[in-house]
Amino acid sequence: MPADILPINSDIGTFKVGFLLLEKFTLMALSSAIEPLRMANHLTGKHLYDWQLIGESAEAISTSGGIRLLPDTTIDDSIGFDLIIVVAGINVKENTHPKTVKWLTSIARKTPLMGGLCTAPLVLAKAGLLDGYSCSAHWECLAALQEEYPLVYCNNHLFTFDRSRLTCTGGDVPLHMMIHLVASQHGRAIGNAISDMFVCDRVRDSQEPQRLRMERQIFANQPKLADAVQLMEANIEEP
């Protein structure tokens, strides 16, 4: 138990999160989402959050990097969650099965919050769970998402909270999204403390764009231009 116990919102009981893992899901997205929950428990000395890994079956699920994880439960036995987050990765369409889509449509009626990480918003959209909602998704699948599901309001933000839907891009962005979630439930002090424990100099805002700024992309492809601009900036006299 940590030496300095942080205050919590005692009106909220243990918040139960289920992570539905699709084949070839991104491990970084999953771990980035779980760690803030673990740290919230650690810093407060309370069981604020509980989480389980959900599989389509009891078989091990392969990450995009080839690591295989056994689920804690399956979609046939998963009930009672406050939030279910779908975690996907590469080849999301091929790895989304009709049984899973049907289950998501059904379980959403019994689950207060539904979410998706990386390319998983495509799965939520296929289940009809993002119609009329604003949505963030990994930039690689954003155009396809908008084209195939015109009732979904796609954006280029890092993550989006829209009523009962949480959607997020890939990489380490789930870390920032979940810190925001914890802070919204238990206060900014806990969010800041989690950030400090992960040596995260700042928690990124939801509306920050996910792609590199245009000039950085240009410079990456044209190093001579980048050198010229840096030289000019270094020799500009202060007014």
Backbone bond lengths (Angstrom), bond angles and torsions (degrees), N, CA, C in turn:
res aa  C-N    CA-C-N  psi(-1)  N-CA   C-N-CA  omega(-1)  CA-C   N-CA-C  phi
1 M - - - 1.461 - - 1.526 108.84 -
2 P 1.330 118.93 135.19 1.457 120.74 -178.59 1.518 111.53 -65.32
3 A 1.323 115.27 153.59 1.460 119.92 -177.98 1.517 111.71 -66.07
4 D 1.317 117.85 -41.73 1.462 121.98 -178.31 1.522 109.20 -104.05
5 I 1.327 115.95 104.91 1.454 120.86 -178.56 1.522 108.99 -82.38
6 L 1.318 116.63 125.83 1.455 121.28 -179.60 1.521 110.44 -85.08
7 P 1.332 117.19 147.67 1.468 120.06 177.27 1.522 110.47 -69.01
8 I 1.326 116.23 152.84 1.458 120.97 179.93 1.519 109.92 -131.88
9 N 1.306 115.51 167.44 1.458 121.93 173.10 1.521 107.49 -82.66
10 S 1.319 116.46 102.36 1.463 120.69 -174.33 1.523 113.08 -72.00
11 D 1.339 116.66 -10.34 1.465 119.86 179.42 1.526 112.12 -75.62
12 I 1.327 116.84 -15.79 1.459 121.31 -179.31 1.524 109.21 -100.40
13 G 1.318 116.95 123.29 1.457 120.51 176.23 1.517 110.45 -77.86
14 T 1.327 116.59 -167.12 1.459 120.24 177.72 1.527 109.85 -63.18
15 F 1.312 115.90 125.18 1.463 123.13 -177.46 1.521 107.77 -92.96
16 K 1.322 116.43 120.46 1.462 121.24 -172.43 1.525 110.97 -100.97
17 V 1.321 115.25 124.50 1.464 121.83 -177.20 1.526 109.47 -118.85
18 G 1.312 115.76 130.77 1.461 121.12 174.17 1.518 110.27 -111.24
19 F 1.313 117.11 130.50 1.466 122.22 178.53 1.528 108.56 -107.04
20 L 1.322 115.89 107.78 1.458 120.82 177.07 1.523 108.95 -82.98
21 L 1.322 116.31 115.38 1.461 121.79 -175.65 1.523 110.16 -98.32
22 L 1.323 116.04 122.16 1.458 120.84 173.94 1.525 109.40 -94.57
23 E 1.305 115.90 152.95 1.466 120.53 179.60 1.525 110.43 -54.48
24 K 1.345 115.98 137.45 1.464 124.54 -178.25 1.530 112.41 67.87
25 F 1.339 115.86 30.10 1.464 119.12 177.10 1.522 110.77 -70.17
26 T 1.325 115.76 162.52 1.462 121.71 -177.92 1.526 109.95 -89.77
27 L 1.311 116.84 115.09 1.462 121.94 -176.83 1.522 111.60 -63.45
28 M 1.326 116.90 -37.41 1.462 120.18 -179.40 1.526 111.25 -60.50
29 A 1.324 116.80 -40.45 1.462 120.08 179.14 1.521 110.73 -64.61
30 L 1.327 116.82 -42.17 1.464 120.47 179.95 1.519 111.65 -63.60
31 S 1.330 117.04 -51.91 1.465 120.04 -177.43 1.523 111.58 -64.23
32 S 1.332 116.73 -35.47 1.466 120.17 178.63 1.524 111.49 -65.27
33 A 1.323 116.88 -29.42 1.461 120.38 179.18 1.526 112.24 -81.60
34 I 1.315 117.22 -33.77 1.462 120.69 -177.31 1.523 112.23 -77.17
35 E 1.323 117.57 -40.15 1.462 120.91 -171.49 1.537 114.38 -57.78
36 P 1.338 120.55 -40.94 1.472 118.55 176.41 1.529 112.87 -61.36
37 L 1.323 117.44 -32.74 1.464 120.50 178.08 1.527 110.09 -68.68
38 R 1.321 115.51 -44.66 1.467 119.75 177.42 1.515 111.30 -60.28
39 M 1.337 115.77 -43.45 1.452 119.48 -177.53 1.525 111.72 -69.25
40 A 1.320 117.66 -33.57 1.467 120.39 176.19 1.528 110.23 -61.25
41 N 1.322 116.89 -42.07 1.466 120.53 176.43 1.524 110.96 -62.96
42 H 1.321 115.60 -43.97 1.465 120.88 -177.45 1.529 111.82 -64.32
43 L 1.317 116.63 -45.61 1.466 120.42 -174.80 1.523 113.04 -71.75
44 T 1.308 116.95 -28.17 1.468 120.13 -178.29 1.519 112.88 -96.75
45 G 1.326 116.45 -15.52 1.456 118.98 -175.90 1.512 112.62 70.95
46 K 1.322 116.84 17.72 1.463 122.58 -178.46 1.528 110.21 -124.18
47 H 1.328 114.88 158.01 1.468 120.10 177.12 1.527 107.90 -90.85
48 L 1.333 115.14 69.93 1.462 120.01 -177.49 1.517 111.82 -70.95
49 Y 1.312 115.95 -35.08 1.463 120.94 -174.05 1.524 110.80 -130.16
50 D 1.314 114.00 142.17 1.456 121.80 173.30 1.526 107.10 -129.64
51 W 1.308 117.47 142.46 1.464 119.68 -178.62 1.527 110.30 -141.63
52 Q 1.310 114.09 150.93 1.459 121.58 177.29 1.520 109.53 -138.31
53 L 1.317 115.15 150.08 1.458 121.37 174.85 1.522 108.49 -93.56
54 I 1.323 115.99 129.61 1.459 122.05 -177.37 1.524 109.23 -110.89
55 G 1.313 116.10 134.39 1.457 120.90 176.41 1.516 111.31 -118.06
56 E 1.304 115.98 160.58 1.465 119.75 173.97 1.527 110.27 -67.10
57 S 1.316 115.44 -27.68 1.466 122.29 174.99 1.525 106.97 -143.77
58 A 1.325 116.50 -176.28 1.463 120.45 179.67 1.524 112.42 -82.62
59 E 1.327 117.17 -1.60 1.461 121.20 -179.57 1.528 110.86 -72.82
60 A 1.337 115.37 154.09 1.465 120.43 177.39 1.526 110.15 -63.02
61 I 1.327 115.52 145.88 1.462 122.35 -177.76 1.519 108.21 -109.44
62 S 1.309 116.73 132.97 1.462 121.80 -177.00 1.525 110.94 -89.48
63 T 1.326 115.81 134.19 1.454 120.81 173.33 1.526 109.24 -79.67
64 S 1.319 116.22 171.59 1.467 120.17 177.08 1.522 111.48 -64.41
65 G 1.334 116.90 -21.25 1.458 120.98 178.59 1.516 114.06 -95.36
66 G 1.335 117.15 4.41 1.456 120.32 176.29 1.515 115.88 93.68
67 I 1.333 118.39 -7.67 1.462 121.06 175.84 1.524 108.49 -72.98
68 R 1.328 116.86 138.90 1.459 120.69 -177.86 1.526 110.15 -112.21
69 L 1.328 115.83 133.69 1.460 122.22 -179.52 1.520 109.95 -121.45
70 L 1.328 115.94 138.41 1.455 120.85 174.49 1.524 109.48 -85.80
71 P 1.320 118.46 133.89 1.463 119.92 177.78 1.526 111.06 -75.05
72 D 1.323 115.96 157.67 1.465 121.16 175.14 1.525 111.29 -80.22
73 T 1.323 115.74 -28.74 1.454 121.47 -177.79 1.527 108.49 -153.36
74 T 1.311 116.73 175.89 1.460 120.87 179.68 1.523 110.04 -121.18
75 I 1.327 115.59 170.38 1.459 119.25 -179.45 1.528 111.52 -65.59
76 D 1.318 117.64 -18.25 1.466 120.11 178.68 1.521 112.25 -77.11
77 D 1.332 116.76 -18.01 1.468 120.30 -175.49 1.523 113.55 -123.26
78 S 1.320 118.36 8.58 1.463 121.36 -172.85 1.527 110.91 -94.59
79 I 1.329 115.17 108.87 1.464 121.44 176.14 1.524 108.75 -141.37
80 G 1.314 116.25 164.16 1.458 120.93 172.08 1.511 115.73 82.44
81 F 1.325 118.49 17.50 1.462 120.64 178.36 1.530 110.23 -88.30
82 D 1.325 115.08 146.73 1.468 120.73 172.87 1.522 111.03 -83.29
83 L 1.316 115.82 -28.00 1.464 122.45 -178.85 1.521 108.74 -146.24
84 I 1.308 116.31 130.24 1.464 121.32 172.11 1.522 107.90 -116.48
85 I 1.326 115.84 125.25 1.457 122.29 -179.51 1.523 108.84 -115.73
86 V 1.313 116.06 124.04 1.464 121.15 175.64 1.528 108.28 -85.96
87 V 1.323 116.31 131.92 1.462 121.44 178.88 1.526 108.00 -117.30
88 A 1.320 115.87 118.36 1.464 120.95 -179.28 1.525 109.10 -124.71
89 G 1.321 115.32 -175.13 1.464 119.53 -179.02 1.511 109.95 -160.58
90 I 1.326 116.00 -118.15 1.461 119.50 -176.97 1.534 110.42 -84.42
91 N 1.330 115.17 156.45 1.468 121.66 178.53 1.527 111.76 50.71
92 V 1.323 115.39 45.50 1.468 119.57 -172.60 1.522 112.17 -62.71
93 K 1.318 117.73 -37.92 1.468 119.31 -178.58 1.524 111.28 -65.47
94 E 1.326 116.38 -43.89 1.458 120.45 -179.66 1.527 111.69 -66.83
95 N 1.331 116.89 -27.52 1.461 121.01 -176.11 1.524 113.28 -98.15
96 T 1.322 116.75 11.09 1.462 121.43 176.22 1.520 108.40 -106.40
97 H 1.318 116.21 114.54 1.455 120.80 -175.07 1.529 111.22 -99.18
98 P 1.318 117.59 149.42 1.474 121.21 -178.62 1.527 113.47 -54.17
99 K 1.331 117.24 -36.59 1.464 120.32 179.38 1.525 111.04 -61.74
100 T 1.319 116.16 -39.88 1.461 120.60 -179.96 1.520 111.14 -68.31
101 V 1.317 116.85 -42.61 1.468 120.81 178.87 1.527 110.03 -61.38
102 K 1.312 116.56 -44.09 1.466 121.10 178.83 1.523 110.77 -62.42
103 W 1.338 116.39 -41.04 1.464 120.40 179.22 1.524 111.23 -64.30
104 L 1.325 117.20 -42.50 1.463 120.54 179.23 1.525 111.16 -61.26
105 T 1.319 116.84 -43.28 1.460 120.35 178.73 1.521 110.75 -59.84
106 S 1.325 116.26 -39.86 1.464 121.11 -178.88 1.524 112.36 -74.43
107 I 1.336 116.82 -47.75 1.466 120.26 -174.71 1.517 111.67 -68.51
108 A 1.327 117.80 -24.94 1.467 121.01 179.83 1.526 111.41 -63.36
109 R 1.324 117.28 -26.34 1.468 120.53 179.26 1.528 111.25 -71.22
110 K 1.337 116.28 -19.95 1.460 121.01 -176.52 1.525 112.34 -110.59
111 T 1.327 116.82 -0.53 1.466 121.41 -173.67 1.522 109.69 -117.74
112 P 1.340 118.28 123.43 1.471 120.65 -176.45 1.522 114.43 -58.35
113 L 1.348 117.13 -39.30 1.463 121.07 -176.08 1.523 109.89 -130.09
114 M 1.334 115.59 140.80 1.461 121.67 175.53 1.521 108.30 -128.31
115 G 1.336 116.36 143.47 1.461 119.34 -177.75 1.512 112.61 -145.40
116 G 1.330 115.11 170.03 1.455 120.94 178.28 1.511 110.92 -151.25
117 L 1.337 116.25 140.66 1.460 122.27 -179.61 1.522 110.48 -115.31
118 C 1.326 115.25 146.00 1.461 122.88 174.76 1.528 110.00 64.40
119 T 1.322 118.61 -114.94 1.468 120.98 179.72 1.527 112.67 -92.04
120 A 1.318 117.76 1.29 1.465 121.48 -176.10 1.526 114.98 -63.61
121 P 1.345 120.57 -26.15 1.469 117.67 174.87 1.530 113.53 -54.43
122 L 1.328 117.79 -26.80 1.464 120.22 173.54 1.528 111.21 -60.28
123 V 1.319 115.91 -37.07 1.462 121.03 -179.89 1.525 110.26 -71.57
124 L 1.331 116.36 -43.86 1.464 120.05 177.49 1.519 110.73 -60.90
125 A 1.329 115.71 -40.78 1.465 119.75 179.59 1.524 110.87 -64.94
126 K 1.315 116.98 -39.87 1.468 121.08 178.95 1.525 110.72 -62.68
127 A 1.332 115.79 -32.18 1.466 120.87 178.26 1.526 112.18 -81.99
128 G 1.343 116.66 -0.14 1.458 120.85 179.48 1.512 114.38 77.52
129 L 1.321 117.04 18.40 1.460 121.16 -173.47 1.520 113.87 -93.86
130 L 1.328 117.71 -2.79 1.464 120.24 179.66 1.527 112.68 -116.32
131 D 1.306 118.21 3.54 1.466 120.00 178.43 1.527 110.12 -60.52
132 G 1.340 115.67 122.77 1.450 120.55 179.98 1.514 114.72 83.40
133 Y 1.332 116.85 4.92 1.466 121.13 -179.98 1.529 110.50 -109.76
134 S 1.334 115.75 149.81 1.459 120.85 168.52 1.521 108.35 -76.39
135 C 1.321 115.70 148.78 1.461 119.06 -169.56 1.520 111.34 -149.12
136 S 1.337 115.10 139.20 1.463 122.19 169.06 1.525 108.22 -110.63
137 A 1.321 116.09 147.28 1.465 121.17 176.32 1.520 107.72 -154.50
138 H 1.311 116.08 164.25 1.461 119.73 178.60 1.525 109.33 -57.16
139 W 1.332 116.35 137.15 1.468 120.85 -174.18 1.525 112.68 -56.66
140 E 1.339 116.54 -26.03 1.458 120.18 -177.18 1.537 112.58 -66.13
141 C 1.338 116.53 -26.99 1.467 119.34 -178.05 1.522 112.50 -113.38
142 L 1.329 117.21 4.65 1.459 121.16 -172.68 1.526 112.20 -64.89
143 A 1.330 117.14 -43.62 1.465 120.39 -178.67 1.527 111.16 -64.45
144 A 1.323 116.38 -42.48 1.464 120.39 178.92 1.515 111.16 -64.61
145 L 1.321 116.02 -38.87 1.459 120.75 178.76 1.522 111.19 -61.55
146 Q 1.321 116.22 -46.14 1.457 120.57 -179.02 1.524 111.24 -66.86
147 E 1.324 116.37 -39.29 1.465 120.07 -177.94 1.528 111.92 -69.47
148 E 1.323 116.55 -42.21 1.461 120.22 -175.53 1.523 112.92 -80.35
149 Y 1.345 116.34 -26.54 1.461 119.62 -175.62 1.528 109.49 -129.70
150 P 1.319 117.60 77.74 1.470 121.36 -175.00 1.523 114.17 -65.54
151 L 1.324 118.43 -14.63 1.463 120.69 178.25 1.526 112.16 -82.62
152 V 1.331 116.42 -5.29 1.466 121.60 177.24 1.523 108.68 -94.90
153 Y 1.328 117.13 131.21 1.463 121.73 -178.65 1.528 109.26 -92.23
154 C 1.317 116.05 90.79 1.464 121.02 -176.91 1.523 111.40 -77.88
155 N 1.319 115.95 147.95 1.460 121.58 174.68 1.520 109.06 -137.78
156 N 1.319 116.27 174.80 1.465 121.78 -179.85 1.524 111.54 -103.03
157 H 1.335 117.00 19.07 1.456 121.24 -177.53 1.528 111.12 -75.89
158 L 1.327 115.11 160.74 1.459 119.88 178.58 1.520 111.56 -63.78
159 F 1.320 116.16 -45.15 1.462 120.30 176.57 1.516 108.91 -155.15
160 T 1.320 115.46 162.05 1.456 120.90 -175.52 1.524 110.24 -138.95
161 F 1.335 115.30 128.88 1.461 121.72 167.58 1.524 106.22 -104.41
162 D 1.300 117.96 115.19 1.461 121.30 176.37 1.522 108.61 -131.76
163 R 1.325 114.35 99.40 1.455 121.46 -178.39 1.532 110.94 55.29
164 S 1.302 118.42 -112.91 1.465 120.68 -175.80 1.525 113.40 -95.93
165 R 1.323 116.88 17.71 1.459 120.54 -178.40 1.527 111.28 -124.23
166 L 1.332 115.91 134.25 1.456 123.41 176.17 1.526 107.27 -122.20
167 T 1.306 116.85 119.10 1.463 119.82 178.46 1.518 109.56 -129.24
168 C 1.320 115.15 149.50 1.459 118.78 -168.50 1.521 110.79 -151.79
169 T 1.322 115.75 149.03 1.459 122.05 175.05 1.526 109.35 -77.55
170 G 1.303 117.10 -170.09 1.451 120.49 -174.22 1.518 113.86 -96.54
171 G 1.332 114.42 -153.77 1.460 120.67 -179.54 1.515 111.90 64.19
172 D 1.343 115.39 -136.91 1.460 119.62 179.59 1.525 112.48 -94.95
173 V 1.327 117.48 6.52 1.468 120.56 -176.96 1.529 112.75 -60.60
174 P 1.349 120.44 -33.90 1.465 118.61 176.15 1.523 113.22 -55.82
175 L 1.325 117.81 -29.97 1.462 120.80 175.86 1.517 110.38 -57.39
176 H 1.318 116.62 -47.34 1.459 121.59 -178.08 1.527 110.64 -68.81
177 M 1.320 117.11 -40.70 1.458 120.04 179.19 1.522 111.34 -61.71
178 M 1.321 116.68 -43.60 1.458 119.46 -176.93 1.519 112.02 -73.77
179 I 1.327 117.50 -29.82 1.468 119.07 172.77 1.524 109.59 -63.18
180 H 1.331 116.77 -41.97 1.465 120.21 176.06 1.527 110.70 -60.87
181 L 1.321 117.34 -40.60 1.459 120.71 179.61 1.522 110.91 -63.09
182 V 1.333 117.09 -48.10 1.461 121.12 179.25 1.526 110.50 -60.65
183 A 1.336 116.65 -43.93 1.463 120.56 -179.97 1.524 111.35 -63.02
184 S 1.325 117.19 -36.38 1.464 119.93 179.67 1.520 111.62 -68.23
185 Q 1.324 116.94 -26.12 1.459 120.77 -178.33 1.521 112.99 -93.87
186 H 1.334 116.85 -31.76 1.465 119.46 -172.49 1.528 114.40 -129.89
187 G 1.313 117.79 5.58 1.453 119.94 173.71 1.517 114.31 106.63
188 R 1.334 114.02 153.04 1.458 120.84 -176.45 1.524 112.29 -64.24
189 A 1.338 117.23 -31.22 1.465 119.78 -178.16 1.527 111.30 -59.86
190 I 1.323 116.57 -40.95 1.462 119.79 178.59 1.530 110.33 -67.79
191 G 1.327 116.17 -41.20 1.463 119.28 177.12 1.516 111.96 -59.15
192 N 1.332 116.60 -44.18 1.466 120.59 178.92 1.527 111.46 -64.89
193 A 1.326 116.23 -39.17 1.461 119.98 -179.64 1.530 111.15 -66.16
194 I 1.320 116.75 -39.36 1.467 120.26 176.64 1.524 110.14 -62.18
195 S 1.325 115.94 -44.29 1.463 120.84 178.42 1.521 111.01 -58.55
196 D 1.331 116.86 -43.31 1.461 121.06 179.26 1.530 111.45 -62.83
197 M 1.320 116.57 -41.70 1.460 119.97 -178.26 1.527 111.92 -64.37
198 F 1.318 116.59 -29.57 1.461 120.51 178.83 1.529 112.44 -94.45
199 V 1.344 115.59 12.12 1.464 121.76 178.98 1.532 109.52 51.15
200 C 1.296 114.72 43.98 1.462 122.78 179.49 1.521 107.59 -101.04
201 D 1.336 117.62 111.97 1.459 119.99 -170.96 1.520 113.13 -66.84
202 R 1.326 117.11 -24.16 1.461 119.81 174.80 1.517 109.31 -158.00
203 V 1.327 115.18 151.42 1.459 120.72 175.07 1.519 107.54 -91.26
204 R 1.303 115.78 122.25 1.461 120.26 -175.26 1.524 110.79 -70.74
205 D 1.330 115.13 146.45 1.455 121.44 -179.48 1.524 110.18 -80.75
206 S 1.313 115.28 150.49 1.465 119.87 -175.99 1.519 113.07 -60.91
207 Q 1.335 117.79 -33.59 1.457 120.51 -172.43 1.529 114.00 -90.52
208 E 1.317 117.42 5.21 1.460 118.64 174.04 1.529 109.33 -66.01
209 P 1.344 117.78 142.37 1.469 119.77 179.43 1.518 110.91 -70.85
210 Q 1.327 115.95 149.64 1.461 119.53 -176.42 1.518 113.82 -87.69
211 R 1.339 118.86 -22.47 1.455 120.54 -179.92 1.517 111.10 -85.85
212 L 1.333 116.93 157.42 1.449 121.51 172.77 1.516 109.65 -60.14
213 R 1.315 116.09 147.20 1.460 118.28 176.18 1.526 109.70 -59.66
214 M 1.328 116.25 149.35 1.462 121.44 -172.58 1.521 112.08 -57.05
215 E 1.341 116.32 -41.44 1.456 117.12 -176.86 1.526 111.72 -66.59
216 R 1.335 117.09 -31.07 1.457 120.22 177.74 1.524 110.38 -68.38
217 Q 1.316 116.58 -37.97 1.459 119.86 177.34 1.528 110.80 -65.12
218 I 1.337 116.24 -42.19 1.460 120.53 179.58 1.524 110.22 -62.81
219 F 1.327 116.34 -46.02 1.452 120.03 -178.79 1.530 111.21 -64.54
220 A 1.317 117.11 -34.52 1.461 120.01 -179.94 1.521 111.14 -62.19
221 N 1.325 116.57 -32.30 1.465 121.41 -179.44 1.523 113.06 -91.68
222 Q 1.340 116.52 -15.20 1.458 120.46 -177.46 1.532 109.34 -132.62
223 P 1.323 117.49 76.75 1.468 120.78 -175.86 1.522 113.54 -60.38
224 K 1.350 118.85 -32.39 1.466 120.24 179.00 1.523 110.75 -65.33
225 L 1.323 116.63 -39.09 1.461 120.58 176.98 1.518 110.16 -64.72
226 A 1.324 116.54 -40.58 1.463 120.14 178.46 1.523 110.84 -61.67
227 D 1.352 117.20 -43.03 1.464 121.07 178.95 1.524 110.88 -62.98
228 A 1.333 117.14 -40.14 1.466 120.88 -179.30 1.520 111.24 -64.93
229 V 1.333 116.46 -42.95 1.467 120.26 179.82 1.523 110.41 -65.60
230 Q 1.340 117.16 -42.02 1.458 120.18 178.48 1.521 111.18 -62.70
231 L 1.344 117.78 -38.51 1.460 121.75 178.69 1.522 110.71 -64.98
232 M 1.336 116.90 -43.29 1.464 120.30 178.76 1.521 111.16 -64.02
233 E 1.340 115.97 -42.96 1.464 119.26 -179.62 1.521 110.95 -63.27
234 A 1.335 116.77 -35.96 1.463 120.52 -178.47 1.520 112.34 -70.34
235 N 1.339 117.06 -22.07 1.462 120.62 -176.13 1.526 113.75 -108.59
236 I 1.316 117.05 8.79 1.465 119.94 175.02 1.514 108.86 -76.26
237 E 1.323 116.29 125.29 1.459 120.52 -179.70 1.518 110.10 -77.01
238 E 1.319 115.13 141.34 1.461 120.51 175.86 1.524 109.12 -67.82
239 P 1.343 119.34 138.99 1.475 120.83 179.07 1.520 111.20 -67.49
